[in-house]
């Protein structure tokens, strides 16, 4: 029966970026970055502007986020690094008669990749480089990609377009690229296009293709022409720029934060943001090649396309460089659906989770959603602004941070410090004014904070958070 039904179902193509913040689409919210192909994808589909990830039990936030995406299950229920033994998204579609394929990054463990997809294209590791950075000596050693750390600094001559620096640059045959080096984004898209071309031989079966980019993860390398599109003196500082974060939010000096020296100078932040935009634009161009091939093969009208990311990134906001925090730049991600069954030219502002991709695609494609899936489908919210997947959203980071937000305010708790922050995200979208610093904050904002505390406690039980907070110790009980 599944084989008979499959021929009438849409194809599915999922792009997952690595470290792409929600504020990274030209047409939506950032005129400084050039993303024409993602913009055209958004124009023919539905964008969720307040999509979040639910956090991580590890500094490698992508592991937890991808485990939730692949299983459709919540943070402490998704089976950990190896996704447990839950039915994965590729298995659900494969069981419904789909050919399944993945290419690019894989950063989960065990047999999760083999279980999820029947066919595998070119793949890469979760992280680039193998030589640890010697943080005590402040000197990059070993693999030349490691000199991407503590930049810019005296004597460091690392450049993002130096193809000999490894990282995103793979050695390849000169028939593929005359320089003898191929960027990761190009390699993964080449693998995807080769798969799409072969699909013309089996038009009676739909495909589910999963393309996991390494971009824009550091080392943020891109071809020269993309770097030149962003003159350093034209890069704007974000409104929440700080030389240093005002306190140790937990894992203050882990690998991500070592990319730029302390304090973060204006020049350093501009350098990193320039390279971030350049690798994003290069990724956009490569994804554009895949979208063009869908058009050329006559598959665009029969293929649901998703663009999302595992998590965001600070890149100099709040004095931070990484994603191990609860600010919007790190906990929110882009989320675009386009294709059959998806409203065209729609923007949705409801609170949502990126991990709802699994049940949403099942509903759009007419595939049974496994009973193990926790997150709700976003199809109702696509079609109705009054349909709210969640009244609040919650996120956690290791033992250091817990967050809960509603449509207007965000509460962040730091258990290791016994302190909290409150932001009015409606009036202060860059989270520059911590209302919790008001000496009368507990009394003044009690009517705002108490519902968020109750919701945070409920979420902790729902996601099976091993940490139980006594919020009375924070003056919030």
Buried (B, 14 or more C-beta within 10 A) or exposed (E): EEEEEBEEBBBBBBBBBBBBBBBBBBBBBBEBBBBEBBBBBBEBBBBBBBBBBBBBBEBBBBBBBBBBBBBBBBBBBBBBBBBBEBBBBBBBBBBBBBBBBBBBBBBBBBEBBEBBBBBBBBBBEBBBBEEEBEEEEEBBEEBBBBBBBBBBBEEBEBBBBBBEBBBBBBEBEEEBBEEBBBBBBBBBBBBBBBBBEEBEEEEEBBBBBBBBBBBBBBBBBBBEEBBEBBEEEEBEEBEBBBEEBEEEBBBBEBBBBBBBBBEBBEEBBBBBBBBBBBBBBBBBBBBBBBBEBBEEBEBBEBBBBBBBBBBBBBBBBBBBBBBBBBBBBBBBBBBBBBBBBBBEEBEBEBBBBBBBBBBBBBBBBEBEBBEBBBBBBBBBBBBEEEBBBBEBBBBBBBEBBBBBBBEEBBBBBBBEBEBBBBBBBEEBBBBBBBBBEEEEBBEEBEEBBEBBBEBBBEBBEBBEBEEEBEBEEBEBE
